[in-house]
Amino acid sequence: MGYRKKAAVLLAATAVLVTACSAKDSAGPKESASASTGPSEKVDPFRLPNPVELTTFKSVTPGAKLPEGDTAESNQYSRYIKDKANITVKLLWYASGQDYSQKLNLAVASNDLPDVMVVDEGTFLNLADAGQLEDLTKVFEKYASPLTKELYASTNNKALEKATYKGKLMAIPNISVQADAMSFLWVRKDWLDKLGLQPPKTVDDVTAIAKAFVERDPDGNGKADTIGLTGYDKSFDNGGKASFHNFKGLFEAYNAYPTNWVKDSSGQVGYGSIQPETKQALGKLRDLYTSGLLDKEFAIRKDGNQTVVGGKAGLFFGPWWATGVIADTFTNDPKADLMPYLIQDSKGQKNNLMVPVSNKFIVVKKGVKNPEAAVVYANNFIAAQRKVDPDALKLDFTIDGTYWPIGYATYDYADAVERKSDMLKKAMSGQMKPEELTPEMKDMFDKAMRDKANPRKDVKDWKGYWGYTVPAELLKTNYNKVYSEYTAVTKTMERKWANLQKLETETFFKIVMGEQPLDSFDKFVSDWKAQGGDEITKEVREEISKASSK
Amino acid sequence: MNIRSYHKHYHLMLIPGVILLIIFHVVPMFGIAIAFQDFRIGRGITGSEWIGLENFQYLFQIHDSWTILYNTVYISVWKIAAHLVIPLVFAVLLNEVRIMAVKRWIQTVVYLPHFLSWVILAGVLIDMLSLTGIVNTFLKGMGVKPIMFLTSNSWFPAIIVGSDIWKEFGFAAIVYLAALAGINPALYEAAEMDGAGRIKQLWYITLPSLLPTTVLLATLSIGNILNAGFDQIFNMYNPVVYQSADIIDTYVYRVGLVQAQYGFAAAVGLLKSAIGFILIVISYRIAYKYAHYRIF
């Protein structure tokens, strides 16, 4: 009988253990080793004297292809860095998308850090706060190349400020290209012409075009199977960067900036999602949805591109670099012609919520022997990406950039797209000789020339330059720049943000899909405030005033 | 044979299992500590601040907690009930099929979905249930207005339970089929001699013989009452149906992993385990008291 009892206890124990949460054990902060760089004065910013090996993990674009025999760890980019910088990067693991952020979070939580990695702002601040990062102030001073420094200067030092924690440079920040913030309305121009419609300027025009696209059979197949405006299940996620099929462009036409901390009408910083402008925009989306002009199934779509590429939709919000989707669309249907437009607010002004100057940070684990390797790596990476190193031209840039040895991020002039499109325009109109172009622009110019001779014949050529023509021109028009005032995480946010966010997305979807009246927005606002929103707003304002008095 | 040495044998065989259990389930238990901490990434368990029951208190403050608990139990109870009854009925019916080839064929066909992951099946289901999917095309043919199944709070739980049954009932029936195969044929022969027909045989022999298995499965499943099926719901839900579909596990995933609130997520998980533990003890008692069934 005794054995029976024991076994029963064991079974019960198993049951509870199986259902128990398993949390990773975690060791305390590691001892820091000294990381002096020595007194030697003259250094080569592009090459380390002795070979250095670093460990990392990285996020890779799902399904990105590599040539036969190459791997995520060993490929043209890693060989290039090895050659140039004398740095070998060992990849501990790699993953894509959400899998990556989960694995990264777990690794960080269990203190299982690689020597270097690219992280977002929240993780960077957390790591810096926990004292786990190496101070890069000195090595950056010493090793940053002139081009690297010039790029940072183009941000008025805002980028480096973002990476500075308690007066020390704790990371190498990326530099976002501001053009990435602009949300264009992409419209099937061939459908517009066929139905005899004018290009859109205001939200009313968008409604009229969506109505025509749904009701007047623009694809001429005799069936009522076309969608008005597209959306997908993350359409309300509204970061600084414009993404495909979200409603950023439409919100902006109402001067609304949900999910961001912006200055409200009184000049105070407040949360965009609870402002009256957001309610107005939601009301419009709701009208679009209930009258069938917004994709009926947007809430369950994981990917909105299929509707465009498949020729079912001709109206979507997206970034200037939508050329990939467009190319896929006209490969399917050679008549397809998508053109970008900017949607104005009621005062005739285009508003644009800008991207944070930096949102990715190369961090170095405390105690790493050669922290300067991160700077030398960045120098090389930037020189190659900007194609100022002639050897970099031998690289095949169609191979996905996420295969660079350390995580991928953009480092460029804040106004890079405008600069490049100007150069391209001058070269194409003969004002500038092709020989005077930078290697990067020469490459683009050649693509443009080949495409001009044979329009849209080679999709690669077309994709390589077209974004710098029509959409980039629109970027040069005057628009109202709105900045996110706060992008980090406050104390109360950590605890309560998940619930507030749930409340927000749930309410927005239900309002737009007609499950709740528009006025339930007011209840949402009071709930949001009561469930921690007011507290968080206070904290955010304090942090901002602290930062400005720094 | 000496009874003691007989037992030793069994105990020796337990060793590998126990070792695995310790490594993968006992050792990580210490991580539960973070449920009582303001757990900071990077500072680790030793470096984070202890906050007592604050995580639990917050859990009960959130208005959504009750919705989530309700959804979990609601979906789970329906699943458990259906998982007990449907495979049983199916197994009994299949047992009556006398042509071996047909029986095997049916069995194989109903097995199949069990081996597909929810990632794949959810994709298939979302396609089928969309406005232009096969179900709505059929409804349209019948003159019914198309239904947005996956964004409807009234349809969603039914779809979750229904699709889970469809995926698993074939595989779950295996246990019953095994139990059916274990029934002594002499019982049926004797019953036939006494003039019992098919129905009477079913009622007096087959069903009572299946009872212990059913009770065992019911007992075990009650311990899982708070597992309403993360994979499935996670792959099929969307913000519109949070109200009826958000369960403890999906919530922990969003709060814990996506928002990196490990302490809070651990607290929710710990509470879930504690309730599961209590339920399994109770159900074990009940099974003994009313069905005289003991696992050991």
Boltz contact constraints between the chains, C-beta under 6 A:
constraints:
  - contact:
      token1: [A, 3]
      token2: [B, 7]
      max_distance: 6.0
  - contact:
      token1: [A, 4]
      token2: [B, 296]
      max_distance: 6.0
  - contact:
      token1: [A, 7]
      token2: [B, 296]
      max_distance: 6.0
  - contact:
      token1: [A, 8]
      token2: [B, 296]
      max_distance: 6.0
  - contact:
      token1: [A, 15]
      token2: [B, 223]
      max_distance: 6.0
  - contact:
      token1: [A, 15]
      token2: [B, 280]
      max_distance: 6.0
  - contact:
      token1: [A, 16]
      token2: [B, 273]
      max_distance: 6.0
  - contact:
      token1: [A, 16]
      token2: [B, 277]
      max_distance: 6.0
  - contact:
      token1: [A, 17]
      token2: [B, 25]
      max_distance: 6.0
  - contact:
      token1: [A, 19]
      token2: [B, 273]
      max_distance: 6.0
  - contact:
      token1: [A, 19]
      token2: [B, 276]
      max_distance: 6.0
  - contact:
      token1: [A, 20]
      token2: [B, 273]
      max_distance: 6.0
  - contact:
      token1: [A, 21]
      token2: [B, 266]
      max_distance: 6.0
  - contact:
      token1: [A, 21]
      token2: [B, 269]
      max_distance: 6.0
  - contact:
      token1: [A, 22]
      token2: [B, 28]
      max_distance: 6.0
  - contact:
      token1: [A, 23]
      token2: [B, 31]
      max_distance: 6.0
  - contact:
      token1: [A, 23]
      token2: [B, 34]
      max_distance: 6.0
  - contact:
      token1: [A, 23]
      token2: [B, 266]
      max_distance: 6.0
  - contact:
      token1: [A, 25]
      token2: [B, 31]
      max_distance: 6.0
  - contact:
      token1: [A, 26]
      token2: [B, 44]
      max_distance: 6.0
  - contact:
      token1: [A, 26]
      token2: [B, 45]
      max_distance: 6.0
  - contact:
      token1: [A, 27]
      token2: [B, 44]
      max_distance: 6.0
  - contact:
      token1: [A, 28]
      token2: [B, 44]
      max_distance: 6.0
  - contact:
      token1: [A, 28]
      token2: [B, 46]
      max_distance: 6.0
  - contact:
      token1: [A, 28]
      token2: [B, 47]
      max_distance: 6.0
  - contact:
      token1: [A, 102]
      token2: [B, 257]
      max_distance: 6.0
  - contact:
      token1: [A, 105]
      token2: [B, 260]
      max_distance: 6.0
  - contact:
      token1: [A, 108]
      token2: [B, 41]
      max_distance: 6.0
  - contact:
      token1: [A, 109]
      token2: [B, 41]
      max_distance: 6.0
  - contact:
      token1: [A, 109]
      token2: [B, 262]
      max_distance: 6.0
  - contact:
      token1: [A, 111]
      token2: [B, 44]
      max_distance: 6.0
  - contact:
      token1: [A, 126]
      token2: [B, 41]
      max_distance: 6.0
  - contact:
      token1: [A, 127]
      token2: [B, 42]
      max_distance: 6.0
  - contact:
      token1: [A, 130]
      token2: [B, 42]
      max_distance: 6.0
  - contact:
      token1: [A, 130]
      token2: [B, 43]
      max_distance: 6.0
  - contact:
      token1: [A, 132]
      token2: [B, 42]
      max_distance: 6.0
  - contact:
      token1: [A, 233]
      token2: [B, 238]
      max_distance: 6.0
  - contact:
      token1: [A, 296]
      token2: [B, 131]
      max_distance: 6.0
  - contact:
      token1: [A, 297]
      token2: [B, 130]
      max_distance: 6.0
  - contact:
      token1: [A, 297]
      token2: [B, 131]
      max_distance: 6.0
  - contact:
      token1: [A, 299]
      token2: [B, 151]
      max_distance: 6.0
  - contact:
      token1: [A, 299]
      token2: [B, 238]
      max_distance: 6.0
  - contact:
      token1: [A, 299]
      token2: [B, 240]
      max_distance: 6.0
  - contact:
      token1: [A, 300]
      token2: [B, 150]
      max_distance: 6.0
  - contact:
      token1: [A, 300]
      token2: [B, 238]
      max_distance: 6.0
  - contact:
      token1: [A, 498]
      token2: [B, 255]
      max_distance: 6.0
  - contact:
      token1: [A, 498]
      token2: [B, 259]
      max_distance: 6.0
  - contact:
      token1: [A, 499]
      token2: [B, 62]
      max_distance: 6.0
  - contact:
      token1: [A, 505]
      token2: [B, 239]
      max_distance: 6.0
  - contact:
      token1: [A, 506]
      token2: [B, 239]
      max_distance: 6.0
  - contact:
      token1: [A, 506]
      token2: [B, 242]
      max_distance: 6.0
  - contact:
      token1: [A, 509]
      token2: [B, 239]
      max_distance: 6.0
  - contact:
      token1: [A, 509]
      token2: [B, 240]
      max_distance: 6.0
